[in-house]
Amino acid sequence: MRVVQVFGRSTRSLEEAPDGRGVLVVDQTRLPFAFERVRVDTLAGAADAISRMVVRGAPLIGVTAAYGLALALAADPSDTGLSAAVATLAATRPTAVNLRWALERVRARAVAAAPSARFDVAWREARAIAEEDVAMCARIGEHGLALLRDVAARSSGAPIRLLTHCNAGWLAAVDWGTALAPIYRAYDEGLPVHVFADETRPRNQGASLTAWELAAHGVPVTLVADNAAGHLLQRGEIDACIVGADRVTRRGDVANKIGTYLKALAARAHGVPFWVALPASTIDWTLDDGARIPIEERSEDEVLRVAGRAEDGRVVRVAVAPPGVRARNPAFDVTPAALVTALVTERGSCAASEEGLLSLYPERRPA
Amino acid sequence: MRVVQVFGRSTRSLEEAPDGRGVLVVDQTRLPFAFERVRVDTLAGAADAISRMVVRGAPLIGVTAAYGLALALAADPSDTGLSAAVATLAATRPTAVNLRWALERVRARAVAAAPSARFDVAWREARAIAEEDVAMCARIGEHGLALLRDVAARSSGAPIRLLTHCNAGWLAAVDWGTALAPIYRAYDEGLPVHVFADETRPRNQGASLTAWELAAHGVPVTLVADNAAGHLLQRGEIDACIVGADRVTRRGDVANKIGTYLKALAARAHGVPFWVALPASTIDWTLDDGARIPIEERSEDEVLRVAGRAEDGRVVRVAVAPPGVRARNPAFDVTPAALVTALVTERGSCAASEEGLLSLYPERRPA
């Protein structure tokens, strides 16, 4: 089932090319001003698409890396080629754990096969990961919808006002998304929702991706500066916050797009629920403490310049800082579990704690 | 004494024109890519300069309004003209209280004079307000410097890392600034400082004004996205936060540029001092509760578009959101007194509380 619509047409962020030797991905660096697919059909192409953020979002990074590894094996199915491809893809982004999870899954399948069968085996595993991601996101939508219904039951017919940060919609996954999946479900069921989307500097995924995909589906959305969340929460204008995640530790600490932590602090200060939606592939069972999650530092250029459409229609990058000024650009921050009201996974919602996660994933309980 | 330098030359944000019938102000909408003065010589010109944010910053808004009222009286010194000019100027910005304070001060002087003398009386009062602002900011610098010395004493020679939001430098006042005055004093005395400047969307005053004026004076500055503060504070990379204010209630609640509240929450979460620097003219003794401060909502266009310099050198505005998407744009938020470590005024530092403020301003103690 694919329900998310772009101007009335169902779509996915990544699809297999008809020839079965590449994938077509939406070029997210071109949104919201152009909706174009580009073909990825080599290891280098996949690594470039992930590192340049042509594709982004923890689930989609994982799926793209899985296909990228399969494509690498089409060119070089040797053990050496396999190891080199895994290393290349793993190095593209340090924070999202789905990337490493997906690579390990495909690698384990491939290494068990004869070199001549490795491409086929890896391709089928990548496809399985993609299809599982769609199914997991659909279930996250179901479980999140239950939370939204609870809010709606208290709001006597007024629209539920939700704050989200960055983009955790279908563009961040294969379909549905994580944080936006419950919102799409609510909207499709006729539950009134209104989304406040943080702009999400420095790369503006809230403006260019979240506002775009919600508006394309018809969901009411209002863009706000990243600075506005505290004021809106203080004035009682937000009923709940829902965001995605790039990595969640076994104790429930959440690495997500830079700025998430500030919004979580403000939500807590005003008693507003702060939900984090994620598939199991985002959980890093090897880490307890969020302070140990590696935080990617990206180019200062992303802070010093902003991309947008000029009045003549051209998309250009403009400098916002004086020449010579330097910038820092941490791409993620860590929200401690104590600030998270609930984790919403494909198996249901739970407390952001080791006990909470183990209640949903009992197979992870130490023997 | 004017010590703040722009590329080695002393300067002020506002100066009287040599003919005494207008003021020359730095056009802050053109920074950081052009440093130009424009002449304001009518009521309409002053109102336009304030509302379009050619001049901005609570102290400078007050001074500009004072001169604007004098200029209005040059054209029409009648009681009717006086009242109409006060109303016009008071309506330009709702949040900064310095505006109303300065207008009332000039109005009281003018109304006591014969119409023929009103321009001269008002002009002299505006000049007095401007000179007092410079003196107050210099003293804020002294008192803030004492706080910075305390931090330095604990940092064993490493640079003091300060976070600031928006612009509360000499561009926001006549000279020195409020939050940046202690930083200029520290730098000039050889105390090592490093400023992290929040970009301050939607109007980017951190990038276009704070980074510009600090760099022009030689103070080390790093630009960060508004989203980054929580991460930097969490990782122990900020020693203290210092911001300005647009209005402070008698109990110490602080209205300042949107986003200030989020930073104050994060500073508190990590035990980092959060200082607010302000002259007495920013205190609203008539208000107890910050929730009653009117919060200006500005055009959604400021959120939907970003101004910057394109590669061809032209300064252009680019759309960052998809066509048709709407935005909200509250320009200020209120930081509760409980989150403010100290208020730094021209009379010294105090707790952000009624008792704290009354200890510095005993003449305001109810009889």
HADDOCK unambig.tbl for C-alpha pairs under 7 A between the chains (distance, minus, plus):
assign (segid A and resid 32 and name CA) (segid B and resid 321 and name CA) 6.89 0.50 0.50
assign (segid A and resid 32 and name CA) (segid B and resid 322 and name CA) 5.42 0.50 0.50
assign (segid A and resid 33 and name CA) (segid B and resid 322 and name CA) 6.69 0.50 0.50
assign (segid A and resid 201 and name CA) (segid B and resid 225 and name CA) 6.14 0.50 0.50
assign (segid A and resid 201 and name CA) (segid B and resid 227 and name CA) 6.97 0.50 0.50
assign (segid A and resid 202 and name CA) (segid B and resid 225 and name CA) 6.03 0.50 0.50
assign (segid A and resid 207 and name CA) (segid B and resid 320 and name CA) 6.30 0.50 0.50
assign (segid A and resid 207 and name CA) (segid B and resid 321 and name CA) 4.90 0.50 0.50
assign (segid A and resid 208 and name CA) (segid B and resid 320 and name CA) 6.51 0.50 0.50
assign (segid A and resid 208 and name CA) (segid B and resid 321 and name CA) 5.51 0.50 0.50
assign (segid A and resid 208 and name CA) (segid B and resid 322 and name CA) 6.61 0.50 0.50
assign (segid A and resid 211 and name CA) (segid B and resid 325 and name CA) 6.99 0.50 0.50
assign (segid A and resid 212 and name CA) (segid B and resid 322 and name CA) 5.94 0.50 0.50
assign (segid A and resid 222 and name CA) (segid B and resid 325 and name CA) 6.85 0.50 0.50
assign (segid A and resid 222 and name CA) (segid B and resid 326 and name CA) 5.34 0.50 0.50
assign (segid A and resid 222 and name CA) (segid B and resid 327 and name CA) 4.94 0.50 0.50
assign (segid A and resid 222 and name CA) (segid B and resid 328 and name CA) 6.64 0.50 0.50
assign (segid A and resid 223 and name CA) (segid B and resid 326 and name CA) 6.21 0.50 0.50
assign (segid A and resid 223 and name CA) (segid B and resid 327 and name CA) 4.39 0.50 0.50
assign (segid A and resid 223 and name CA) (segid B and resid 328 and name CA) 6.44 0.50 0.50
assign (segid A and resid 224 and name CA) (segid B and resid 303 and name CA) 6.77 0.50 0.50
assign (segid A and resid 224 and name CA) (segid B and resid 327 and name CA) 5.71 0.50 0.50
assign (segid A and resid 224 and name CA) (segid B and resid 328 and name CA) 5.53 0.50 0.50
assign (segid A and resid 224 and name CA) (segid B and resid 329 and name CA) 6.58 0.50 0.50
assign (segid A and resid 225 and name CA) (segid B and resid 201 and name CA) 6.15 0.50 0.50
assign (segid A and resid 225 and name CA) (segid B and resid 202 and name CA) 6.06 0.50 0.50
assign (segid A and resid 225 and name CA) (segid B and resid 303 and name CA) 6.36 0.50 0.50
assign (segid A and resid 226 and name CA) (segid B and resid 226 and name CA) 6.79 0.50 0.50
assign (segid A and resid 226 and name CA) (segid B and resid 227 and name CA) 6.66 0.50 0.50
assign (segid A and resid 227 and name CA) (segid B and resid 201 and name CA) 6.98 0.50 0.50
assign (segid A and resid 227 and name CA) (segid B and resid 226 and name CA) 6.64 0.50 0.50
assign (segid A and resid 227 and name CA) (segid B and resid 258 and name CA) 5.64 0.50 0.50
assign (segid A and resid 227 and name CA) (segid B and resid 259 and name CA) 3.89 0.50 0.50
assign (segid A and resid 228 and name CA) (segid B and resid 258 and name CA) 6.01 0.50 0.50
assign (segid A and resid 228 and name CA) (segid B and resid 259 and name CA) 5.95 0.50 0.50
assign (segid A and resid 228 and name CA) (segid B and resid 330 and name CA) 6.86 0.50 0.50
assign (segid A and resid 230 and name CA) (segid B and resid 259 and name CA) 6.87 0.50 0.50
assign (segid A and resid 230 and name CA) (segid B and resid 261 and name CA) 6.18 0.50 0.50
assign (segid A and resid 230 and name CA) (segid B and resid 262 and name CA) 5.61 0.50 0.50
assign (segid A and resid 231 and name CA) (segid B and resid 333 and name CA) 5.39 0.50 0.50
assign (segid A and resid 258 and name CA) (segid B and resid 227 and name CA) 5.63 0.50 0.50
assign (segid A and resid 258 and name CA) (segid B and resid 228 and name CA) 5.99 0.50 0.50
assign (segid A and resid 259 and name CA) (segid B and resid 227 and name CA) 3.90 0.50 0.50
assign (segid A and resid 259 and name CA) (segid B and resid 228 and name CA) 5.95 0.50 0.50
assign (segid A and resid 259 and name CA) (segid B and resid 230 and name CA) 6.88 0.50 0.50
assign (segid A and resid 261 and name CA) (segid B and resid 230 and name CA) 6.19 0.50 0.50
assign (segid A and resid 262 and name CA) (segid B and resid 230 and name CA) 5.62 0.50 0.50
assign (segid A and resid 262 and name CA) (segid B and resid 262 and name CA) 5.93 0.50 0.50
assign (segid A and resid 262 and name CA) (segid B and resid 266 and name CA) 6.62 0.50 0.50
assign (segid A and resid 265 and name CA) (segid B and resid 265 and name CA) 6.67 0.50 0.50
assign (segid A and resid 266 and name CA) (segid B and resid 262 and name CA) 6.61 0.50 0.50
assign (segid A and resid 303 and name CA) (segid B and resid 224 and name CA) 6.76 0.50 0.50
assign (segid A and resid 303 and name CA) (segid B and resid 225 and name CA) 6.36 0.50 0.50
assign (segid A and resid 307 and name CA) (segid B and resid 320 and name CA) 6.96 0.50 0.50
assign (segid A and resid 308 and name CA) (segid B and resid 318 and name CA) 4.75 0.50 0.50
assign (segid A and resid 308 and name CA) (segid B and resid 319 and name CA) 5.00 0.50 0.50
assign (segid A and resid 308 and name CA) (segid B and resid 320 and name CA) 4.76 0.50 0.50
assign (segid A and resid 309 and name CA) (segid B and resid 318 and name CA) 4.80 0.50 0.50
assign (segid A and resid 309 and name CA) (segid B and resid 319 and name CA) 4.95 0.50 0.50
assign (segid A and resid 309 and name CA) (segid B and resid 320 and name CA) 6.78 0.50 0.50
assign (segid A and resid 310 and name CA) (segid B and resid 316 and name CA) 6.96 0.50 0.50
assign (segid A and resid 310 and name CA) (segid B and resid 317 and name CA) 6.25 0.50 0.50
assign (segid A and resid 310 and name CA) (segid B and resid 318 and name CA) 4.48 0.50 0.50
assign (segid A and resid 310 and name CA) (segid B and resid 319 and name CA) 6.52 0.50 0.50
assign (segid A and resid 311 and name CA) (segid B and resid 318 and name CA) 6.98 0.50 0.50
assign (segid A and resid 316 and name CA) (segid B and resid 310 and name CA) 6.97 0.50 0.50
assign (segid A and resid 317 and name CA) (segid B and resid 310 and name CA) 6.27 0.50 0.50
assign (segid A and resid 318 and name CA) (segid B and resid 308 and name CA) 4.76 0.50 0.50
assign (segid A and resid 318 and name CA) (segid B and resid 309 and name CA) 4.79 0.50 0.50
assign (segid A and resid 318 and name CA) (segid B and resid 310 and name CA) 4.49 0.50 0.50
assign (segid A and resid 318 and name CA) (segid B and resid 311 and name CA) 6.97 0.50 0.50
assign (segid A and resid 319 and name CA) (segid B and resid 308 and name CA) 5.00 0.50 0.50
assign (segid A and resid 319 and name CA) (segid B and resid 309 and name CA) 4.93 0.50 0.50
assign (segid A and resid 319 and name CA) (segid B and resid 310 and name CA) 6.51 0.50 0.50
assign (segid A and resid 320 and name CA) (segid B and resid 207 and name CA) 6.30 0.50 0.50
assign (segid A and resid 320 and name CA) (segid B and resid 208 and name CA) 6.53 0.50 0.50
assign (segid A and resid 320 and name CA) (segid B and resid 307 and name CA) 6.98 0.50 0.50
assign (segid A and resid 320 and name CA) (segid B and resid 308 and name CA) 4.77 0.50 0.50
assign (segid A and resid 320 and name CA) (segid B and resid 309 and name CA) 6.77 0.50 0.50
assign (segid A and resid 321 and name CA) (segid B and resid 32 and name CA) 6.90 0.50 0.50
assign (segid A and resid 321 and name CA) (segid B and resid 207 and name CA) 4.89 0.50 0.50
assign (segid A and resid 321 and name CA) (segid B and resid 208 and name CA) 5.51 0.50 0.50
assign (segid A and resid 322 and name CA) (segid B and resid 32 and name CA) 5.41 0.50 0.50
assign (segid A and resid 322 and name CA) (segid B and resid 33 and name CA) 6.68 0.50 0.50
assign (segid A and resid 322 and name CA) (segid B and resid 208 and name CA) 6.60 0.50 0.50
assign (segid A and resid 322 and name CA) (segid B and resid 212 and name CA) 5.94 0.50 0.50
assign (segid A and resid 325 and name CA) (segid B and resid 211 and name CA) 6.99 0.50 0.50
assign (segid A and resid 325 and name CA) (segid B and resid 222 and name CA) 6.85 0.50 0.50
assign (segid A and resid 326 and name CA) (segid B and resid 222 and name CA) 5.33 0.50 0.50
assign (segid A and resid 326 and name CA) (segid B and resid 223 and name CA) 6.20 0.50 0.50
assign (segid A and resid 327 and name CA) (segid B and resid 222 and name CA) 4.94 0.50 0.50
assign (segid A and resid 327 and name CA) (segid B and resid 223 and name CA) 4.38 0.50 0.50
assign (segid A and resid 327 and name CA) (segid B and resid 224 and name CA) 5.69 0.50 0.50
assign (segid A and resid 328 and name CA) (segid B and resid 222 and name CA) 6.61 0.50 0.50
assign (segid A and resid 328 and name CA) (segid B and resid 223 and name CA) 6.42 0.50 0.50
assign (segid A and resid 328 and name CA) (segid B and resid 224 and name CA) 5.50 0.50 0.50
assign (segid A and resid 329 and name CA) (segid B and resid 224 and name CA) 6.58 0.50 0.50
assign (segid A and resid 330 and name CA) (segid B and resid 228 and name CA) 6.84 0.50 0.50
assign (segid A and resid 333 and name CA) (segid B and resid 231 and name CA) 5.38 0.50 0.50
